[in-house]
Amino acid sequence: MSFKDSGYFVLLEDKQLGYIKTQPNNDKVISWKYTPWNRKNVCSFILEAAILKANIKQINLLLDKWQITNEDYKEFSKRSNIILENKFNKWTAKFKGNDNSKVLPRKTAFEALVKLGTRYPELLKNSIEM
């Protein structure tokens, strides 16, 4: 898989991530446009793929390849309806104005956002500015 070329990541039925050069022509296929120069785009699609239970080894490979950090997801939360907090090296996430949505502390900002998105997938999807 080349990380230098634009294309599309697709979530296959077996939860593996695939990479193709052209947009899928099947509405039932979950896909994300990949632009290698757009870090915000990469952070968004990796998060959404993780929430949809994509293969964790592939998710971790992408996080490592792009060197995605807690700081990246702090920036991500600023563009959304999400409050991301770090206290004592543990991360929590919640939707603005909804204290009941707060997730228990996690090791990374990414893990907190995945947990939030898993519990409230529609709220997360509606809160993200792509």
C-alpha positions, 0 to 999 in steps of 0.5 A: 500500500502506497502512502504517497498517492491519493486514493480511497481506503475501504472497509471490507466485510471482514473488517480489513482495510483495503486501498484502491486508486479510484472511488468505489462505485458501490454505495454499500462500501464504506470508504474514505478519500485519502489525501496524503498531504492532509493530516486532518483527513487522515486523523478523521478516517483512522478514527472512523475506521476504528469506531467501525471495528476495522482491523486493529493491527491495520489501525495501529500501522496507520497511526504509527506510519503517520506518527499520529499523536495525542496532539493531533486528536486535540486539534481534531477535537477543536474542529468538532463538538467534542471536549477532550481532556488530559488529567494525570496522563489519562484522556477523557472525551465528551460532547460539549453540553452533555456531561453524561456522554463522558467516557472513562479515562483512557491511555490516549486521546485516540482511545478516548475518542474511539470509546466515545464514538463507539457509544455514540456513533451518530453524535460523533459523526454529526459533530465532526467537521470534515 
